[in-house]
Amino acid sequence: MAKPQISFTFILPLFPNLLEFYRNLETQSADTLLSRILFGLNTYKNSFAKPINDRYDIVLLGGAMGSLFSVCQAIASPIIGTLSDKYGRRKALLCSMVGNIASVALWCAATDFRTFLASRIVGGLSEGNVQLALAIATDISSEQDRGKTMALVGVCFSIAFTFGPALGAALAQVTTVAANPFATAAGVSLALIVTETIYLYFALPETHQGMQPATSTGNGGAGAKESVVTVEKRQRTNSHTLLNITHFTFILFFSGMEYSLPFMTYDLFAYGSKESGKLLGYIGLVASLLQGGVTRRMHPLRVVQLGVVSCAAAFFLLSRLSTQRGLYVAATLLAVTNSTVVTGLNSLSSFEAGAGERGEKLGHHRSFGQVGRALGPLIFCTLYWWAGRDVAYIIGGTGMVGVIALVYGGLKAPVGLQIKAPKGARGAVEEKAG
């Protein structure tokens, strides 16, 4: 999963220059799609009491496209998850990869903004790598080891987000097609995704138990034809509704803070893309180290609790900081949050789902997060420009305190983990094995 995720992150640092390229190309006429979108965004921007520098026009456009991508994922995630339960993880993942190939192929051919926008919509609707990787990890791990396995999947994605943007930025310096200066990065991304899809086709087995061949029962062919899709009756500790609401609420506040960071660092320290890239790279590197060495050894519930407390502390620190040293302290807290909360919530959600419904439940869980990611930047940045940095981050921190109350007051340790935890000697052996 790391390879397609690396190619997926190629585009992240390119958004400002990429959108600026289309703006310079198409805003000569008021009839183009991009001109109409920018007019709407500027109407929104000019409604604020606090003036917003024209430098942020591209950032606003990138944020709007990010929200569109998240909305598409929110729509598609439950569908992809349900299909993986019905037809198997392997088929669902391969179909998702074909959609990713189509998305990047459109990017390669995107000599106008309309085609580029189509590539993002197709990509959002077909992006199932993350949730299907988590479903596969759940299928092949025991309940006792599931938190460790989820954390290792998180490490792969953190590494991708650490190195992928840097590689994408380097490839963007190589121009091979004049009509699309970013075709080189898009082409390399396409090659990686095609290679990974071919590899998965030949090497990935079906991990969903319901899709594995049935064992003969001795009744002739009847046993082989018998339905093997089963839904376990499980004693649930946490309702999926509570887990989904927790995921949505956390992402709502966290994504708003993430999106506002470029505005804050520009206003306070005049950060450009290079300095912002270093800051994001630092967060990704620390997060991957934590996931590989700390998160996977912790109980999923403790992981979530640590992450939301760290996030609240980062909010309040960002509301008052005035030095770059303070910024990197806050970045460290954000790295802790990145390496814990979503991984832990995914683990808890998987514990509460039977083998025949994991894809569906994880898909709905991811969908709630994507809705939060679509709304968070819009709501938080509106607050940021209307009330200022101090008020915005204090309100965000207060909201995160509410998430802390939800986590500590509502979530409980899954039953499967509680049964094995009291065994002292066995627990010590398992801890050494981990």
Buried (B, 14 or more C-beta within 10 A) or exposed (E): BBBBBBBBBBBBBBBBBBBEBBBEBBBEEEEBEBBEBBEEBBEBBEEEEEEBEEEBBBBBBBBBBBBBBBBBBBBBBBBBBBBBBBBBBBBBBBBBBEBBBBBBBBBBBBBBBEBBBBBBBBBBBBBBBBBBBBBBBBBEBEBBBBBBBBBBBBBBBBBBBBBBBBBBBEBBEEEEBEEBBBBBBBBBBBEBBBEBBEEBEEEEEBBBBBBEEEEEEEEEEEEEEEEBEEEEEBEEBBEBEBBBBBBBBBBBBBBBBBBBBBBBBBEBBEBEBEBBBEBBBBBBBBBBBBBBEBBBEBBBBBBBBBBBBBBBBBBBBBBEBEEBEBBBBBBBBBBBBBBBBBBBBBBBBBBBBBBBBBBBBBBBBBBBBBBBBBBBBBBBBBBBBEBEBEEBBBBBBEBBBEBBEBBEEEBEBBBBBEEEBEEEEEEEEBEEEE
